[in-house]
Amino acid sequence: MTGASGAADRSRIGCPRGHLPPASTYRLQITPDFTLFDAAEQVDYLAALGVDWLYVSPILESGSEHGYDVVDPTRVDAARGGREGLEALSRTARAHGMGILVDIVPNHMGVGVPAANPYWWDVLTYGRDSEHAAMFDIDFDAADGTIILPELGEAADLEHLEIVEHRGRPALQIYDALYPVDPATVSEGIEPQALHERQHYRLVHWTHEDWELNYRRFFTIRSLAGVRVEDREVFETTHAEIESWFAAGLVDGLRIDHIDGLADPAGYLAWLRELTGAYVVVEKILALGPGEQREALPAHWATAGTTGYELIAAIDGALTHHGGFFQIEALRQHLSAGGSLDEETGLDIAGSGKRLQRHPTAVSGVLAQLENEAKSEFSSGPLTAEMLRLARDSARGWDRLDEAAHQAIGTDPLAAAEAAEGIAGAGRPVDPEQLADVFALITASLPVYRVYAPTRADRDHFLAEFDGRIDAQALPPLSRDGQVIRSALSRVRSTAQSRIASNRLLSYLGVLLTTADHPVAVRFAQTTGAVMAKGVEDTAFYRYCALTALNEVGGTPADPHSPAALGAELARRAEESPAGLNSLTTHDTKRGEDTRARILAIAEVPGEFAQFLAHVRELCPLDFAADASEVAAGELAFGVNASLAGARPATVDTSFEMLVWQAVLGAWPLGENRIRDYVLKAAREAGEQTTWTQPNLDFEHSVDELAAACAKDPGVRGRIASFDARIRSGGWSNALVAKALQLLAPGVPDVYNGTELWEQSLVDPDNRRPVDYAKRREILAGLPAWQAADAAARSARDYPSLGFWADDAAWETGAVKLALTRALLHLRRERRDVFAAPAAAPLEASGFGAKHVLAFAFGSEGQLALVGTRMPITLADLGGWGDTQVALPPGQRWRDVITGAEFDGGDHAAADLLRLLPVAVLERIR
């Protein structure tokens, strides 16, 4: 399976049969409670809102509400409306001139209920001989031809096995779980336990998953088994229904979930383009490196771009009060060192924050250490089974190298290993578990989610370490992937953590990892994303609790983007991804867009937040367990911990409370259950005070009490209400500016599942709650009707009255956000000429409040301009805009497409441009 090569025009790649990409999308969460038929009933509202394409969550038959555990890829889920529901949605969308984008999941299938997945059931029944054995990524050799199923709660559970009839054939049942039986293994009078021993699978205790599992899974979820879509027959089987959508004209585009899990992403996308000709975007997290340099999407992929996580980090960073961020970080460091917030501690976060701002590596280094520790925990813990699979593939890897490699290396380094200096074992084959340890170190050392296409020259660089006849200096330089691999191996070389990581062994692994299509290289690329995702976004981002709005995938929570970096990201998107999706909220974001906007406002009042935190943690403290490590008091007399000098040893890191109370403030008002569910999930993901598998009941009871206090205790609710009043207007301002930036940025903006009103959700499943479309329809109906119009007719359009923008109810309900969203979605459709050739450039601001301005021109000729507010609370505290001026692009006359206000060209007072709203979007009218 191979992909196309060469650079690509992403404004056209993957677009349906060469047509234009969507002007915008609107994400709909399709569930058994909100079916495709239900979605069809909302199409008229979404069309009136200005949406161009509908974007629906997975709709193939699955075993859950979210749909990412497909059990049968050959049909649309009947519980979600079935094929008839898709046809109804498509008919209605077409009638309103709208397209449809569908989320698909090629990487894995749901196998948690074997009887629900006919392919998995057949493989469990017949093992290697199953007609579907090639569908799943199973290492049969690892367990004597059997499939390991870590499903037992107790080893003694096997005593409860029963032989039952299922669909006219014998099956094994344990409690409410069913497993198939190979008909050839049945004999009269056989006991269930003996029959189990004859099967092509083996039920073991659930804890064996970490090291004994022998099929590829999604991250650490054993109920999601990896699918081998790199096999053409498997691809065609799993995509036949999808192909039929395009043949019937039902669907226009696809979003590809977890592209990093595939063996050959480029080849898969090439096949998909051949099959569908669709507009395609991929879920891919582009890592951010030093100097705010973003990892590039492989240029030859047949895709319009990513789903846009990168834009979230750029927008939120630009809206952050950086000085306030460092004060929040100083508070985090104080609490993480065991400090209290008693008045007698004399904590000075303002002074400490300034010192940290002068030395930002003291912050970024802390997060880097947390990330490395968390990645190592997973690569050497829950993902050990994947490391052992890499070790087994490596042990078989010599025979898959070509003769040139054999001649350069001489003999298989794994057959007679040279042990690390001072360690016994030289001359003996490498122990698989030790080699797995080496892979755990390597995978934890990668700064990106995966590598894709190391070059032949990359391999030659590693072969040169064996063969002096190869002149490394004469070789082309290492590719980006080659540099990533070399850096990871160098890091392992510098550590003594592995007993067998000799230079020869590591050089050999470098050869394997850079040999195109080698099983080890392919497996390694599929595995590292799980280490990165589980270690960083699912663990470290719950342990590092400074300004938590920044803790989003693709972001840098310890180093928020600057306004200049936002400009660079907008320019990058115009150049590299003009048709990729632009997200602000997704089903995977840790916090909804307006929750983050409110948390960002906290950075403007860090001292007040510290006081708030001091009060509420006394009113409803969490029951933290003491850290096992003891720190001498004298070691704390430095930096932000100077106030602890002479105190008792610091043994409890309580910085997690910052995450908790920022979530409460960000999502306020919210009920007891939402608070409890979020805090428990966050704490278990962090894995420091409690875990999913070993819950700390005392700590979790204190979480229950905290959630109850937020809902019922007048003292706690009063503190929350007071602080909420302080940040509310700042949160609204941040939210509207962020939304406008997302909707105008180069690319295709996606409005997620109800976010046209305030969206104060937390992590899933909180962000998948039902949307109240009746409320949205009512608000939209209260606005002046928006008629599609050419440039001349737009001057006569009715806009909301001045009173609307000043109405408290319009702000409280989010009607102002809906009005802004509607105006900019319609702008995207009406001015396709501007967005078809996207460009973005910063505009100059001057005067008293210049640093509070975010301003950009959009379009190849600067036809549109955005002027927005940053750090609004600080600006208000300073008395407002004063003499601040913004230089608009050339043009005699401009109209705000949101409010209808008109302005002459040239320099303009920010106070005039932003009189009604914290953001203005201006269209040049002459």
Buried (B, 14 or more C-beta within 10 A) or exposed (E): BEBBEEEBEBBBBBBBEEEBBBBBBBBBBBBEEBBBBBBBEBBEBBBBBBBBBBBBBBBBBBBBBBBBBBBBBBEBBEBBBBBEBBBBBBEBBBEEEBBBBBBBBBBBBBBBBBBBBEBBBBBBBBBBEBEBBBBBBBBBEBBEEBBBBBBBEEEEBBEEBEBEEBEEEBBBBBEEBBBBBBEEBEEEEBEBEEBBEEBBBBBBBBEBBBBBBBBBBBBBBBBBBBBBBBBEEBBEBBBEBBEBBBEEEBBBBBBBBBBBBBBBBBBBBBBBBEBBBBBBBBBBBBBBEEEBEBBEBBEBBBBBBBBBBBBBBBBBBBBBBBBBBBBBBBBBBBBBBBBBBEEEBEBBBBEBBBBBBEEBEBBBEBBBEBBBBBBBBBBBBBBBBBBBBBBBBBBEBBEBBEEEBEEBBEEBBBEEBBBBEEBEBEEEEBBBEBBBBBBBBBBBBBBBBBBBBBBEBBBBBBBBBBBEEBEEEEBEEBBBBBBBBBEBBEBBBEEEEBBBBBEBBBBBBBBBBBBEEBBBBBBBBBBBBBBBBBBBBBBBBBBBBBBBBBBBBBBBBBBBBBBEBBBBBBBBBBEBBBBBBBBBBBBBBBBBBBBBBBBBBBBBBBBBBBBBBBBBBEBBEBBBEEBEEEBEBEEBBEBBBBBBEEBEBBBBBBBBBBBBBBBBBBBBEBEBEBBBBBBBBBBBBBBBBBEEEEBBEEBBEBBBBBBBBBBEBEEBBEBBEEBBEBBBBBBBBBBBBBBBBBBBBBBBBBBBBBBBBBBBBBBBEBBBEEBEBEBBBEBBEBBEEBEEEEEEEBEEBEBBEEEBBEBEEBBEBBBBBBBBBBBBBBBBBBBEEBBBBBBBBBBEBBBBBBEBBBBBBBBEBBBBBBBBBBBBBBBBEEEBBEEBBBBBBEBEBBBBBBBBBEBEBEEBBBBEBBBBBBBBBBBBBE
